[in-house]
Amino acid sequence: MELKSITFQHRDFEIDFGGVCINKDYVKVSYDRTGNILIGMDILSKMDIHIGKSKILGKTAFIACPYESMNQEYHEALSHHFDI
């Protein structure tokens, strides 16, 4: 129980980003983490991702959308925050 490197595998994982869901066959989770959560590359590789200083917020922002769900609202958010 003292090992911090142990992970547990969960099947049929689904994460909901405000109504946009990403499904995975499985995901490994470590319950001993003391810092921020990390999203694995296997999940991020399914998304269009932009990280940078938002011109609206004045601080670093993370905006992402699953490739199969990209729409006009996502493109408008990129335009508003990052001038993309």
N, C-alpha and C positions, 0 to 999 in steps of 0.2 A: 504493500500500500504506500510505501515511501517513494517508489519510482515515479518520476514525473513524465517519463516518456511513454507510458502505456496509453494506448488508444482503444476505443471500443467501436466496432463496426455496426452501423445501423442500416437496415435495408429499407428500400422504397422511400428514400429521402425526398422531401419536397420543401422548397423555400419560396415564400410568397413575397414579392416585391410590389406591394400595393396593387394586387390583382394580377400581376404577371408572375406566373409560377415557373420555376425550373425544377425538373425532376431528375433524380439520379437513382441508379440501381442501388447504390450504397454510398455512405460517407463515413469517414473515420472521425471520431470525436474524442478529445482528451478533456476530462472533467477537472483536471488539476491545474488548468491554465489560470494564471493570475493577471495576465495582461489583456489587451484587446483581442477580440476574436479575429481569426484569419479565414478568409474564403479561399479555398484551394484552387489551383490552376485548372483542375478538371472542370470546375464550375465556371470560372472566369473565361475559359476558352470558348464558351458558348455565347459570349456577350460582346457587344460593341461597348468599349470602355473609354471614358475620358476623365482625366484627373488634372486639375490645375486651379489656378486662382480665379475664382468667380468674380466677374466685374460687378455683379449684383451684391454678393455677400461680402466681398473684400477678403475672403479667406479661401483656403483650399477646399474644393468641392469634388465629389466623386459622383459622376453621372454614368449610368450603364443601362443597357437594355438588351434582352435576349435577341439574337439575330432574327429569329422567326417572328418577333413581336415589334420590330421597328416600325414607327409610324410618324405622322406629322408632328404630334405633340412632343415626341422625343427630339426630333430635329429642331423644333422651336426652342426647347430647353437648352440645347447645345448652342444655338444662336444667341439666346439671351445671356447665358452665363459665360460663354467662351468666344463669342463672335465667330463661330464655325459655320 
